[in-house]
């Protein structure tokens, strides 16, 4: 069954640009769940340019669906996640200066590091997901890290959907098939919209 987790980072971006507390990320999380969202996703970054550390702690008691915290697993992020204990943590290899996430993990290159980080989260009972480009050859190494899931980085699909949707989704199907061989759950995200999400959902 496909489930929808809504990323509320941009609500925080607008709030921070305006100053004050409006629009409210906590109210957004409450309303989205009332409207039927099955999860809330946030991606706190070190510079707190959208979601802040305070937001993370404020949201925890309000998310009664699935709370998914994304981020680059530097030590402060790891410690925060271990304290908050969301249902899921998604590891994303974005640099501190990245405007938004723009690549998945090279799990072969970073295998040892990811194994250690994921072991910490799993020992705390937190489900783990690894942000991954649509590359079937990387799936085996993602599985070797001990992760429970992969999250397919869907920017390539979203950019090419209107040009040739069958070609745009091809590598995602191949990667998803490989993930199933290793019993990895599959998440997907980045630039998915009302225009392109149904075709993706129907084929993955």
trRosetta pair geometry for C-beta under 8 A, 3 or more apart (Angstrom, degrees):
i j d omega theta_ij theta_ji phi_ij phi_ji
2 201 5.2 17 -104 -148 168 113
3 38 4.0 -89 -166 81 105 148
3 39 6.4 76 140 -8 115 112
3 66 7.4 72 137 12 144 140
4 36 7.7 44 57 121 126 85
4 37 5.5 -96 104 -135 101 68
4 38 5.5 110 54 25 60 92
4 39 7.0 -168 107 35 41 85
5 37 6.9 90 -125 179 29 102
5 38 6.5 -70 -69 81 64 73
5 39 3.1 -34 -105 85 95 116
5 40 6.5 -113 -162 -25 84 8
5 41 4.7 86 142 -34 111 105
5 65 7.9 -178 -108 118 81 124
5 66 6.1 -70 -97 81 118 113
5 68 5.5 35 -180 15 155 137
5 187 7.9 -19 29 -146 129 119
5 189 7.9 -53 72 -79 100 137
6 32 5.0 -118 49 -167 148 146
6 37 4.7 -56 -7 -133 115 147
6 39 7.2 162 14 88 58 63
6 40 6.2 -26 62 -116 79 55
6 41 6.6 -167 89 25 27 88
7 10 7.7 70 117 0 92 88
7 41 4.3 -42 -89 83 69 110
7 42 7.1 142 -148 -88 67 31
7 43 6.9 5 -150 -9 115 104
7 189 7.1 113 -35 -169 129 136
8 11 4.8 -31 -178 26 85 122
8 12 6.7 88 130 -19 82 94
8 25 5.5 124 136 -148 129 92
8 28 5.2 141 -140 111 132 133
8 29 6.2 -80 -28 -69 164 81
8 32 7.3 -131 -73 -16 118 154
8 40 6.3 -12 -7 -162 120 96
8 41 7.3 153 6 71 71 57
8 42 6.2 -32 54 -88 88 84
8 51 7.6 95 90 -79 82 111
9 12 5.7 -65 -163 38 38 110
9 13 6.4 43 144 -27 73 102
9 42 6.4 135 -69 -143 76 61
9 43 5.5 -18 -77 41 132 94
9 50 4.5 53 -172 128 81 153
9 51 5.7 -74 -115 -25 72 103
10 13 4.9 -40 -146 27 44 120
10 14 6.6 45 155 -18 67 96
10 50 7.0 -43 -83 -139 25 140
11 14 6.1 -53 -155 34 32 107
11 15 6.5 33 147 -18 64 107
11 23 5.3 -88 -165 93 93 119
11 24 7.9 -16 159 88 122 25
11 25 5.2 141 103 -98 118 75
11 28 4.9 -33 -147 -38 173 169
12 15 5.4 -53 -146 38 36 115
12 16 6.1 34 157 -20 68 106
12 25 5.0 14 -72 -71 89 133
12 42 7.9 66 -16 -139 144 106
12 50 4.0 100 93 174 111 76
12 51 4.9 148 23 -69 174 52
12 52 7.2 -170 -164 -9 132 75
12 55 6.3 -14 -107 -92 135 165
13 16 6.0 -59 -149 37 26 108
13 17 6.4 26 154 -20 63 108
13 49 7.0 19 -111 138 82 82
13 50 4.4 -32 -62 -108 75 104
14 17 5.7 -56 -148 35 31 112
14 18 6.3 22 157 -13 66 110
14 23 5.9 26 91 24 121 104
15 18 6.0 -67 -151 41 28 104
15 20 7.2 -113 -168 84 80 66
15 21 6.7 -12 -159 -171 121 23
15 22 6.3 -175 -119 100 90 19
15 23 5.5 -107 -70 53 94 56
15 24 7.2 98 -97 -83 138 26
15 25 6.7 -89 -6 -35 153 91
16 19 7.6 35 -171 -72 30 35
16 49 6.8 168 102 179 165 45
16 50 6.4 -133 3 -114 138 40
18 22 6.8 -60 96 83 146 73
21 24 5.8 19 152 -93 88 86
23 27 7.4 -113 176 64 78 116
23 28 6.6 68 145 -52 112 117
24 27 3.8 68 86 13 120 108
24 28 6.4 180 95 -14 63 82
25 28 5.4 -51 -147 36 35 117
25 29 6.4 39 154 -22 66 102
25 42 8.0 64 -179 -103 135 125
25 51 7.1 125 -137 -109 165 80
25 55 5.4 9 76 -142 150 120
25 58 7.8 99 83 89 105 125
25 59 7.0 -56 126 -75 107 114
26 29 5.8 -50 -150 32 33 111
26 30 6.6 33 151 -18 64 104
26 55 7.7 -150 -54 -143 82 76
26 58 5.5 -80 -77 140 122 116
26 59 6.3 -150 -103 -89 76 67
26 62 5.7 120 -157 4 90 173
27 30 5.6 -54 -150 36 35 112
27 31 6.2 30 155 -16 68 109
28 31 5.9 -59 -144 41 29 108
28 32 6.0 30 159 -22 66 109
29 32 5.9 -53 -142 35 27 111
29 33 6.6 24 159 -15 61 107
29 40 4.8 26 -136 -117 100 154
29 59 5.7 132 -42 -137 171 101
29 62 5.5 92 101 116 128 121
29 63 5.9 -69 175 -79 129 86
30 33 6.2 -66 -158 37 27 107
30 34 6.5 25 149 -18 64 109
30 62 5.9 -70 -70 -179 88 118
31 34 5.4 -56 -149 37 35 113
31 35 6.2 31 154 -18 69 108
32 35 5.7 -57 -146 39 31 110
32 37 4.2 -4 155 14 93 142
32 40 6.5 118 82 -92 135 96
33 36 7.8 160 -173 18 28 9
33 37 5.6 -76 -86 63 42 91
33 40 7.0 -50 -57 -47 102 109
33 63 7.2 173 -62 -134 141 57
33 64 6.6 101 -173 48 156 86
33 65 5.4 -165 -123 -17 110 120
37 40 6.8 80 124 -69 133 67
37 65 6.7 -161 112 34 75 170
38 65 5.2 -177 -177 -170 38 133
38 66 6.3 28 140 13 74 107
39 63 7.8 40 -155 -170 51 118
39 65 5.0 -138 -83 121 42 116
39 66 3.5 -30 -107 65 107 99
39 67 7.2 -164 -157 -64 83 20
39 68 5.7 41 168 -8 126 111
39 87 7.8 -107 -126 59 111 135
40 59 6.8 -141 116 -177 144 127
40 63 4.8 -116 35 -118 128 123
40 65 6.6 117 -9 61 82 109
40 66 7.4 176 25 84 56 56
40 67 5.9 -11 64 -113 93 61
40 68 7.1 -178 89 30 44 77
41 68 4.4 -24 -104 76 79 111
41 69 7.8 173 -153 -83 58 24
41 70 6.4 32 -175 -15 101 111
41 90 7.7 2 -143 14 112 137
41 189 7.5 -86 114 -128 177 166
42 51 4.6 121 -174 -111 112 163
42 55 6.8 -171 -153 123 155 119
42 56 6.7 -165 97 -97 148 75
42 59 6.7 138 -23 41 148 170
42 68 7.5 156 23 87 57 62
42 69 5.9 -17 68 -116 87 66
42 70 7.0 -164 95 27 38 81
43 50 7.7 37 74 71 81 125
43 51 6.4 140 67 26 42 134
43 69 7.7 141 -94 -169 38 53
43 70 4.1 -29 -100 74 88 108
43 71 5.9 155 -156 -71 67 73
43 92 7.1 -8 -137 28 119 152
43 101 7.5 -106 -151 -36 159 114
44 48 6.9 -6 -162 -105 89 66
44 50 8.0 -142 -113 78 47 78
44 51 4.4 -99 -86 102 71 109
44 52 6.9 53 -130 -176 110 5
44 53 6.5 95 -162 -77 150 51
44 55 7.2 173 -87 67 112 110
44 56 5.6 -39 -42 -57 147 120
44 69 7.1 -16 12 -159 100 102
44 71 5.9 -21 63 -80 69 135
44 77 7.4 173 85 -118 102 94
44 80 7.6 -68 72 111 147 158
45 48 6.8 -155 74 -57 69 25
45 49 6.1 -14 64 25 124 92
45 50 7.2 65 18 33 105 86
45 51 7.5 108 8 56 68 85
45 71 7.1 -177 -89 -126 49 100
45 94 7.7 -61 -112 96 112 125
45 96 7.1 133 179 -141 104 60
46 74 7.3 8 -72 47 120 145
46 76 7.4 95 -111 67 90 134
46 77 8.0 -77 -71 -53 80 104
46 96 5.3 -33 42 -127 130 107
47 96 6.7 110 -27 -176 103 94
48 51 7.3 -102 -144 95 63 42
48 52 4.5 44 -156 -111 116 74
48 53 6.8 -60 -98 -11 122 77
51 55 4.8 -123 -160 77 75 146
51 56 6.8 83 162 -56 111 80
52 55 4.7 112 53 -2 70 99
52 56 7.4 -123 101 -7 46 82
53 56 5.6 -46 -157 24 39 116
53 57 6.9 27 152 -8 67 103
53 80 6.6 -115 -135 -122 98 142
54 57 6.1 -63 -155 42 35 103
54 58 6.0 33 151 -20 70 112
55 58 5.5 -60 -141 41 30 111
55 59 5.9 28 162 -22 68 110
56 59 6.2 -61 -149 34 22 108
56 60 7.0 39 153 -41 58 97
56 69 6.8 49 -135 -115 111 130
56 80 6.3 29 118 169 161 124
56 84 5.9 -84 155 -82 105 155
57 60 5.9 -33 -153 3 35 119
57 84 6.6 -128 -94 -99 61 108
58 61 8.0 -73 179 33 33 90
58 62 7.3 4 144 1 65 125
59 62 5.5 -84 -155 49 45 107
59 63 5.6 32 161 -25 88 111
59 67 7.0 144 129 -132 107 121
60 63 6.6 -62 -142 29 21 102
60 67 6.6 51 -121 -138 56 168
60 84 5.2 -140 -89 -158 133 97
60 86 7.3 -117 -115 -83 87 77
63 66 7.5 -52 161 91 115 19
63 67 4.1 108 103 -78 148 103
63 86 7.8 4 83 -132 144 95
66 87 4.7 -94 -148 63 74 149
66 88 6.3 21 177 6 108 113
67 84 7.9 -116 130 145 141 114
67 86 3.9 -120 106 -144 102 100
67 87 5.3 125 47 11 68 88
67 88 7.3 175 90 35 49 70
68 86 6.3 155 -93 149 18 138
68 87 6.9 -47 -69 68 63 91
68 88 4.5 -13 -111 75 81 109
68 89 7.5 163 -159 -94 59 21
68 90 6.0 32 178 -14 104 111
68 129 7.8 -6 -148 26 115 136
69 80 8.0 -139 166 112 157 104
69 81 5.6 -167 84 -108 141 101
69 84 7.0 85 -35 83 154 141
69 86 4.8 152 -6 7 103 154
69 88 7.5 173 26 95 60 59
69 89 5.4 -23 69 -114 88 72
69 90 7.3 -174 91 25 38 75
70 89 7.6 146 -93 -169 32 55
70 90 4.2 -25 -104 71 81 107
70 91 7.8 -161 -151 -65 64 10
70 92 5.2 38 177 -12 101 127
70 101 7.8 -62 154 -54 137 142
70 131 7.5 69 -149 -56 113 123
71 77 4.6 -150 119 -151 136 140
71 81 7.7 -160 46 -53 124 124
71 89 7.8 -55 37 -165 87 94
71 90 7.7 107 12 78 48 69
71 91 7.5 -39 76 -124 48 44
71 92 6.1 -79 -155 39 4 100
72 77 6.5 144 80 4 55 165
72 91 7.5 67 -126 -165 30 69
72 92 5.9 -73 -65 83 61 71
72 93 6.2 80 -114 -131 94 27
72 94 5.5 -121 -54 54 114 65
72 95 7.7 81 -73 -87 159 17
72 96 7.8 -98 40 -66 152 63
73 77 5.7 -135 -128 88 37 122
73 78 5.4 61 -165 -66 86 96
73 91 5.2 -24 -29 -128 116 105
73 117 4.7 64 144 -153 158 149
74 77 5.2 87 55 13 68 107
74 78 7.1 -136 97 -9 30 93
75 78 5.6 -54 -143 35 33 113
75 79 6.2 30 162 -18 68 106
76 79 5.9 -56 -146 38 31 110
76 80 6.3 32 156 -20 65 107
77 80 5.8 -57 -149 35 30 111
77 81 6.4 26 157 -16 66 107
78 81 6.0 -60 -150 38 28 108
78 82 6.3 26 155 -18 65 109
78 117 6.5 -115 -104 -143 126 95
78 120 6.4 25 -169 104 120 150
78 121 7.8 -112 -145 -62 85 91
79 82 5.8 -56 -146 37 30 112
79 83 6.4 28 155 -18 64 108
80 83 5.8 -61 -153 37 30 109
80 84 6.1 15 158 -9 69 112
81 84 5.9 -60 -137 44 30 102
81 85 7.6 102 164 -70 56 29
81 86 6.7 -62 -149 16 83 99
81 89 5.0 48 -161 -99 146 136
81 121 6.8 -23 122 -108 128 105
81 126 6.8 93 156 -158 105 172
82 85 7.0 19 -174 -67 28 72
82 120 6.8 -61 -82 154 125 106
82 121 7.2 -124 -83 -102 81 60
82 124 5.3 -150 -136 -80 81 166
82 126 7.6 -116 -102 -13 52 143
85 124 6.3 -133 -108 154 95 115
85 125 7.1 23 -152 75 112 98
85 126 6.1 -139 -145 -76 62 107
86 89 6.3 123 62 -64 111 72
86 126 6.6 63 67 -138 62 113
87 126 7.4 142 164 -143 16 70
87 127 6.1 -1 155 27 66 113
88 126 6.9 138 -118 179 21 82
88 127 4.5 -38 -101 79 78 102
88 128 7.3 163 -155 -87 72 18
88 129 5.9 26 -178 -5 117 112
88 149 7.7 -12 -144 34 128 135
89 121 5.4 -114 40 -136 136 146
89 126 5.4 37 -5 150 107 129
89 127 7.5 165 22 83 63 52
89 128 5.8 -19 66 -112 87 66
89 129 7.2 -174 93 31 42 76
90 128 7.9 140 -94 -167 35 51
90 129 4.3 -25 -107 76 79 107
90 130 7.5 178 -158 -81 65 13
90 131 6.1 80 166 -51 100 90
90 151 5.5 22 -146 -14 127 145
90 187 7.3 -89 -104 76 129 156
91 105 7.0 27 111 -55 104 137
91 114 6.9 148 110 -130 164 96
91 117 6.8 101 -103 115 145 139
91 118 7.6 -80 -25 -74 146 88
91 128 7.0 11 -14 -168 108 98
91 129 7.1 -178 16 88 70 52
91 130 5.4 -19 58 -113 104 63
91 131 6.4 -132 91 6 54 88
91 147 7.9 -112 24 -103 120 124
92 101 5.1 -68 -172 -113 133 129
92 131 4.4 51 -104 -5 71 150
93 103 6.6 -53 76 91 107 92
93 104 7.3 77 26 171 111 24
93 105 5.1 129 -23 -91 128 71
93 106 7.9 -13 -8 13 173 69
93 110 7.6 180 -95 -7 135 167
93 131 6.9 -147 6 69 76 118
94 98 4.2 -106 -175 47 103 155
94 100 7.6 -88 -128 152 149 27
94 101 4.8 -101 -64 -107 129 67
94 102 6.9 100 -114 20 97 73
94 103 7.8 145 -89 45 66 76
95 98 4.7 122 57 -31 74 98
98 101 6.7 60 140 -92 142 30
98 102 6.0 -150 -153 6 121 107
99 102 7.9 60 53 -42 80 120
100 190 7.9 139 147 -139 120 104
101 131 6.6 -97 -171 -166 143 158
101 153 7.0 -131 130 -126 115 115
101 190 6.5 -105 78 -100 110 128
102 155 7.4 -10 -133 2 56 165
103 133 6.5 -25 -162 -60 64 112
103 153 7.1 24 -156 -155 17 177
104 130 7.7 78 -169 144 99 83
104 131 4.9 -150 -125 130 74 74
104 132 4.1 80 -168 -149 145 20
104 133 3.8 -150 27 -25 123 65
104 135 7.6 -165 67 17 138 110
104 138 7.4 115 113 121 129 164
104 153 4.8 -144 -54 -10 100 131
105 110 6.1 -95 -170 51 106 132
105 114 6.9 75 -175 -80 154 141
105 130 5.5 -61 21 179 140 108
105 131 6.1 115 -17 74 90 72
105 132 6.2 -46 39 -93 85 66
105 138 7.6 151 89 179 75 133
105 142 7.4 122 75 -96 121 94
106 109 4.0 23 117 24 117 117
106 110 6.0 108 81 1 74 97
106 138 7.3 -108 -135 -125 43 122
107 110 6.3 -72 -130 60 29 85
107 111 6.0 67 161 -84 65 73
107 114 6.3 -44 -138 20 79 163
107 130 6.6 54 -86 161 120 155
107 132 7.3 -14 -31 -107 120 106
107 138 5.5 116 26 -175 109 92
107 141 3.7 152 106 115 108 108
107 142 4.7 -128 -71 -70 170 60
107 144 7.4 134 151 53 118 96
107 145 6.0 -98 -156 -36 113 124
108 111 6.0 -11 -152 -43 24 111
108 138 7.0 -110 -20 -127 95 73
108 141 4.4 -95 -68 -102 66 163
110 113 4.7 -55 -173 49 84 116
110 114 5.3 84 124 -26 94 103
111 114 6.1 -64 -145 40 24 106
111 115 6.2 29 158 -24 64 107
111 141 5.8 -95 -90 -167 109 103
111 144 6.2 -11 -147 102 115 119
111 145 6.3 -137 -146 -81 62 83
112 115 5.7 -52 -148 30 29 114
112 116 6.7 25 157 -16 62 105
113 116 6.1 -62 -156 35 30 108
113 117 6.4 21 155 -13 67 110
114 117 5.8 -57 -143 41 33 108
114 118 5.8 29 162 -17 69 112
114 130 6.9 30 -155 -107 137 130
114 145 4.1 -41 121 -134 117 129
114 147 7.5 -36 164 -45 118 107
115 118 6.1 -62 -143 41 22 107
115 119 6.3 29 157 -25 61 108
115 144 7.5 -48 -80 133 109 75
115 145 5.2 -134 -73 -145 61 59
115 146 6.0 94 -133 4 67 114
116 119 5.8 -54 -151 29 27 114
116 120 7.0 30 152 -20 60 101
117 120 5.9 -54 -162 28 35 112
117 121 6.9 24 149 -11 67 105
118 121 5.7 -57 -150 40 39 108
118 122 6.0 33 155 -17 72 110
118 128 4.9 108 -138 171 95 175
118 145 5.3 105 1 151 153 95
118 146 4.7 160 112 78 134 106
118 147 5.7 -99 -125 -73 147 65
119 122 5.9 -57 -138 42 29 107
119 123 6.1 35 159 -24 63 108
119 146 6.4 53 -67 72 70 163
120 123 5.9 -58 -150 33 25 112
120 124 6.8 13 154 -9 60 109
121 124 5.8 -67 -156 41 34 106
121 126 4.3 -80 -178 71 90 113
121 128 5.1 111 94 -74 139 113
122 125 7.5 58 -172 -70 36 17
122 126 6.9 -103 -80 59 31 64
122 128 6.3 -62 -60 -13 89 122
122 146 6.4 -89 -20 145 153 122
122 148 7.9 148 -98 -39 108 105
127 148 4.9 -68 -162 46 85 156
127 149 7.0 39 162 1 107 112
128 146 7.4 43 61 109 144 81
128 147 4.8 -112 109 -133 106 70
128 148 5.3 125 55 12 65 92
128 149 7.2 -177 101 34 47 76
129 147 6.4 91 -122 -171 21 116
129 148 6.6 -56 -70 68 62 84
129 149 4.0 -26 -106 79 91 103
129 150 6.5 138 -163 -122 80 10
129 151 5.0 67 155 -31 122 99
129 185 7.5 -71 -101 81 101 105
129 187 5.6 10 -153 18 150 135
130 142 5.1 -161 67 -144 144 105
130 145 6.5 86 -58 61 147 152
130 147 4.7 -72 -17 -97 108 165
130 149 7.4 177 20 95 64 55
130 150 5.4 -35 66 -117 83 68
130 151 6.9 -165 87 20 32 78
131 150 7.8 120 -113 -169 9 69
131 151 5.0 -30 -102 68 57 107
131 153 5.9 63 180 -63 91 102
132 135 7.1 -124 168 39 94 86
132 138 5.9 176 -157 107 112 130
132 139 7.5 78 179 -89 158 63
132 142 5.8 -22 -85 -84 141 147
132 150 4.5 -23 13 -168 136 116
132 151 6.6 142 19 65 77 49
132 152 6.2 -41 75 -99 87 46
132 153 6.6 -155 84 -8 32 92
132 175 7.3 175 121 -176 121 139
133 138 6.8 82 59 20 85 157
133 152 8.0 40 -174 -152 14 63
133 153 5.4 -35 -95 42 49 121
133 156 8.0 61 -154 -6 88 133
134 152 5.7 44 -78 -154 83 107
134 153 7.2 -125 -25 57 74 73
134 156 6.7 -113 21 55 122 134
134 157 7.5 98 -32 -44 148 104
134 171 3.9 104 130 120 121 104
134 172 4.6 -67 -121 -77 136 60
134 174 7.4 92 172 60 96 91
134 175 4.7 -137 -154 -11 65 145
135 138 4.4 60 92 1 108 113
135 139 7.7 -169 97 -30 63 76
135 171 7.1 -5 -77 178 41 119
135 175 6.3 54 46 -94 21 120
136 139 5.7 -35 -163 -3 46 119
136 171 7.6 -132 -24 -164 88 74
136 174 4.8 -75 -52 138 126 99
136 175 5.0 -140 -75 -92 63 57
136 177 7.5 -14 -114 65 120 89
136 178 4.2 137 -148 -24 91 152
137 140 7.4 -42 -177 17 41 103
138 141 5.8 -63 -166 44 55 108
138 142 6.0 60 139 -28 80 104
138 175 7.9 -3 53 -130 93 111
139 142 5.4 -54 -149 34 36 115
139 143 6.4 38 153 -20 67 102
139 150 6.9 -77 -122 -40 81 158
139 175 6.2 164 -59 -157 120 74
139 178 4.2 149 34 123 162 118
139 179 5.3 -126 -142 -75 130 64
139 181 7.8 86 125 53 139 103
139 182 6.1 176 151 12 103 139
139 184 7.0 -149 -164 24 99 150
140 143 5.7 -55 -155 34 31 112
140 144 6.5 32 148 -22 64 106
140 178 7.7 -74 -42 171 72 116
140 182 6.8 177 -106 -72 48 144
141 144 5.3 -48 -147 33 38 116
141 145 7.1 51 151 -31 62 93
142 145 5.9 -45 -163 16 35 115
142 147 5.7 -51 171 42 81 134
142 150 5.3 25 163 -85 157 116
142 179 7.8 -28 81 -110 136 91
142 182 7.7 128 81 95 89 156
142 184 6.7 41 112 -109 115 160
143 147 7.1 -100 -107 52 28 87
143 182 3.9 -92 -88 177 147 144
143 183 7.9 94 -129 53 119 71
143 184 5.9 -112 -88 -55 90 120
147 150 6.8 84 117 -70 141 63
147 184 6.9 34 100 -130 96 111
148 184 7.2 137 151 -141 31 66
148 185 5.9 8 141 20 81 112
149 184 5.9 126 -126 179 33 81
149 185 3.7 -43 -101 72 100 96
149 186 6.6 -164 -158 -63 94 16
149 187 5.6 63 153 -8 133 100
150 175 7.7 -109 104 157 150 112
150 179 5.6 -116 27 -116 126 134
150 184 5.4 38 -7 153 94 135
150 185 7.6 176 24 83 55 54
150 186 6.3 -11 63 -115 83 60
150 187 7.0 -156 101 37 41 77
151 186 8.0 125 -104 -171 34 48
151 187 4.0 -31 -105 84 81 107
151 188 6.4 168 -165 -86 67 23
151 189 5.9 -25 -177 26 116 99
152 172 5.6 79 -175 -135 152 98
152 175 6.3 131 -106 97 116 138
152 176 7.2 -37 -56 -67 142 90
152 186 6.7 13 -17 -167 108 95
152 187 7.1 -173 15 92 69 51
152 188 4.4 -14 57 -109 101 84
152 189 7.7 130 72 18 61 50
152 204 7.6 -126 22 -139 156 150
153 156 7.6 68 111 5 86 93
153 189 7.7 -34 -116 74 41 58
153 190 5.5 11 -160 18 64 146
154 157 4.6 -48 -165 42 80 120
154 158 5.7 82 135 -26 89 98
154 172 7.3 36 -110 -98 84 140
154 188 5.3 65 -48 178 127 98
154 189 6.2 -174 16 93 114 9
154 190 4.8 163 51 57 75 84
154 191 6.3 -149 100 58 90 85
154 192 5.6 27 96 -56 150 94
154 200 7.0 21 -140 -130 140 153
155 158 5.7 -57 -145 38 33 110
155 159 6.2 29 159 -19 68 108
155 190 4.8 -51 -51 127 80 123
155 191 5.2 86 -111 16 62 134
156 159 6.0 -58 -146 37 27 109
156 160 6.2 -3 165 6 63 118
156 168 7.0 179 133 -157 76 80
156 171 7.6 -9 101 56 142 131
157 160 6.5 -81 -144 51 22 92
157 161 6.0 48 159 -60 65 95
157 168 4.8 107 -139 158 57 101
157 169 5.8 59 -129 -87 112 62
157 172 6.0 15 -73 -35 132 142
157 196 7.1 150 137 160 96 138
157 200 6.4 78 156 -97 147 120
158 161 5.9 -26 -143 -10 27 120
158 190 7.0 -130 -3 111 136 72
158 191 3.5 -160 63 116 173 116
158 192 6.3 -124 -82 -76 118 40
158 193 6.9 98 -138 -1 113 98
158 196 5.8 164 -119 65 67 161
159 168 7.8 -177 70 -132 59 121
159 191 7.3 21 -43 126 71 159
160 163 5.0 -62 -160 42 64 115
160 164 6.5 -32 166 52 97 72
160 165 7.8 155 121 -96 75 38
160 167 6.7 -89 150 95 129 95
160 168 3.8 175 97 -100 103 108
161 165 5.0 31 -157 -103 63 85
161 168 5.0 -133 -79 88 48 171
161 169 7.9 56 -104 -46 80 91
161 195 7.3 131 114 118 143 103
161 196 4.3 -40 -147 -116 171 130
161 199 7.2 140 -148 64 114 140
162 165 7.6 44 -63 -61 17 88
162 195 7.9 -1 -71 144 99 136
163 167 7.7 -58 101 62 95 120
163 168 7.1 122 59 -55 89 116
164 167 4.0 26 113 26 119 116
164 168 6.1 155 88 -24 64 88
165 168 5.3 -53 -140 36 34 117
165 169 6.3 19 166 -11 67 109
165 196 7.5 -168 -122 -135 113 95
165 199 5.6 -34 180 153 138 160
166 169 6.5 -67 -148 41 24 98
166 170 6.7 49 152 -55 60 94
167 170 5.7 -30 -151 -10 35 121
169 172 5.1 -66 -164 44 61 117
169 173 5.9 63 142 -27 88 100
169 199 7.0 -129 -54 135 148 103
169 200 6.5 -167 -111 -108 121 67
169 203 5.5 46 158 98 150 150
169 204 7.6 -124 -166 -56 113 93
170 173 6.0 -58 -154 31 29 109
170 174 6.6 24 153 -15 64 108
171 174 5.5 -52 -147 38 37 114
171 175 6.2 37 154 -19 67 106
172 175 5.7 -54 -144 38 31 109
172 176 6.2 32 155 -20 65 107
172 188 7.5 46 -155 -117 128 132
172 200 7.3 -34 118 -143 160 93
172 203 7.8 81 94 107 113 109
172 204 6.0 -54 140 -92 111 116
173 176 5.7 -56 -145 37 29 111
173 177 6.4 32 155 -21 64 105
173 203 6.0 -65 -83 152 110 102
173 204 6.6 -131 -94 -98 61 65
174 177 5.9 -53 -150 33 29 112
174 178 6.6 27 152 -16 62 107
175 178 5.7 -56 -151 38 34 111
175 179 6.3 38 150 -24 67 105
176 179 5.5 -50 -146 33 34 115
176 180 6.6 38 154 -23 64 101
176 186 5.4 30 -128 -112 93 157
176 204 5.0 -179 -75 -154 165 85
177 180 5.9 -52 -155 29 31 113
177 181 7.1 38 146 -24 60 100
178 181 5.6 -48 -160 23 39 117
178 182 7.1 15 151 -1 66 105
179 182 6.1 -71 -157 47 37 97
179 184 4.2 -88 -170 69 90 112
179 185 7.8 -56 157 80 122 12
179 186 5.5 111 103 -76 153 102
180 183 7.3 36 -169 -80 37 30
180 184 7.3 -97 -68 49 25 70
180 186 7.8 -34 -60 -34 78 121
186 204 6.6 -144 132 159 146 114
188 192 6.9 89 124 -54 100 142
188 200 6.6 -157 123 159 158 132
188 204 6.6 57 -38 105 149 171
189 192 6.3 -85 -131 4 47 119
192 196 6.2 -127 -145 84 61 99
192 197 4.7 77 175 -89 106 97
192 200 6.5 -87 -125 35 115 157
193 196 5.5 62 51 26 82 90
193 197 6.3 -157 72 -28 29 97
194 197 6.5 -40 -113 19 20 113
196 199 6.0 -60 -164 41 56 108
196 200 6.1 53 145 -21 82 110
197 200 5.6 -60 -150 40 37 113
197 201 6.0 35 156 -20 72 108
198 201 5.7 -55 -144 38 31 110
198 202 6.1 27 159 -18 66 110
199 202 5.9 -58 -144 38 28 110
199 203 6.3 6 163 -4 63 118
200 203 6.4 -80 -150 45 24 98
200 204 5.9 -1 169 -5 69 120
201 204 6.6 -65 -127 41 22 96
